[in-house]
Amino acid sequence: MSKKQHVSLTPATQLLRANGIAFTEHPYEYLEHGGAQHSAAVLGLDPFTVVKTLVMQDQDAKPLLVLMHGNRTVSTKNLARQIGAKSVEPCKPEVANRHSGYLVGGTSPFGTRRAMPVYIESTILALPRIVINGGRRGYLVGIDPRVCVSLLGAQPVQCALAE
């Protein structure tokens, strides 16, 4: 029996393929609450290059996505100020799942159920390559970070805090 060409077909990988975006696949053993630090350790990657996709909401409960380094947290105050919101907070997991169409821990910014504004920590764009969730728990894809801007319209922000 021949081996499959790809690990997973998800809305994220479908969108990347449909747009001719080259990506590498990085499956790993998913750990509940392991986060980007766990996936980086398992895959032997620098957590700074592993980008997490966070579903957040503003004061009016309007959802937005934030792309952040795996070893940094989001300053919601700085983010809110930069995007012109009164406040920003993480969505509850069930709300995040509803907005994105993905399970928390498997959220990709690509192929979300609902179109949402995307904000990317500006220092991510300086990296030559990142790995980001491919739309399933335990599955990351390696891409050029500028794809987030060209394909998603991600707006650079400066809101990283060291973990």
N, C-alpha and C positions, 0 to 999 in steps of 0.2 A: 504494500500500500504506500502510495507516495505521501511525503510529508507536506503539510499545508504550506502555502506560500507566505501567509501572514498569520499572526497569533490571534488577532481579534478584528472583527468587523463591527465598528461602533458608529454612531452618528458622527463622532469626531473624526475617525479615520476616513469615513465616507466623504466628509467635507474636504479634508486635506487632499485625498486622491482626486476628487472632482475638480479641484483647483490646481492640480499638478504640483502640489507641494511635496518635496522629498522629505521623508522622515525615516528614522530608525526606530525599531521596536525594542522595548526593554521590559519584558515581563519579570515579575518578582513575587515572592511569597508575601501576600498581603497580611498585615497584622492590624487588628482592630486598635484604633487610637495610636498607631505607630507613626503616622504622618510622614512628612517629607524627610525627616531625619532618619527614620527607619529605612525607607526606600533607598536613600543615598548610601547608607551603611551597607545594605544588602547588595547593592549594585556596584559598590566601590567608587561612588561618585562624591564630589565635593557638594555638600548640602546647599552651598551658595548657588550652584548651577541647577539644582532641582527646584522647579518653580511650582508653588502650590496655587490652586485656584480657589479663592474664597468667595462665597456668596454672601453679600452684605445687603443692608437696606438703609435708606435715609429716613429722616423723621416722618415722612409720609408713607413709609413702608414700601417705597419703590425700590425694586431690587437692582443691584449692580454687582459686577464681578471685579475682584482685585487680584492681580497676579503678583505674588510676592516670593522672594527668595525663601528656600526651605528652612534656613536658619535665622530668619528674621520674623518679627511680628509687625502688624500694621498699627501705626498711630492713628486711631480713628479721628482724633482731634485734628491732626495735620491733614488727613485725607478730606474730612468734611470742609475744612477751610479752603482747600485747593479746588474742590469741585463745586463750591458755592452752596453746600448743604448746612443746615443747622447742626445736624448730628448724623453719625453713621454707626451702625452696630452690626455684628454678625447675625445672620438669620438663624432661627432654630433649624435643626437638621431636617425636620419634615417640611418646613417652608422652603428651605434651600433645594430639597429634592423636587418639590413641585415646580419651582421656577426653572431649574436647570434641566430636569428630566433625568438627572443622574443621581446615584446614591452618594451621600457624603463619603468621602474617601476615594471616590471614583469620578469626581467632577472635573470635566474638561471645559475649557472656555470655548471649544469648537463644537458646533452642532448642538447647542443648547435648545431646549424646548421653546424657550421664550427669548426674544431678542432683548439684551440688556446692555447698558453702557459698560465698557471694559476699561479699567485703569491698570496700568502696569508700572511697577516701581522702575524709575528711569535707569537705575544702575543695571537692570537686567538687560537692557538694550545694548550695553557695552560688551556683553559676553559674546564670544564667537558662536556658542551653541548652548542650548538649554535642553533639559528634559522636563516634560510637563505631562499631566495626566492625559491618557489616550481615550478616556471615556469608560473605564472599567476599573474596579479595585484591583490592584496588583498589576497595572499595565501603564507604563509611561512611554511617550514617544519623544525622540530627539529631533529638534528642529532649530532653524535659525530664529532667534528671538524676534527679528524684525517682521516675521510672518504674523505675529500678534498684532502689529500695527497695520500691515497691508491687508490682512484678511478680516480682522475683527474691528479695525478702527480704534485699537487701544490707545488711550491717551496717557502719556507719561506723567507720573506724579512722584513726589518725594515724601514718602510716609513710612519708611522702614525704621524699625527699632531693633537693636540687637536682642536676641532671646536670652 
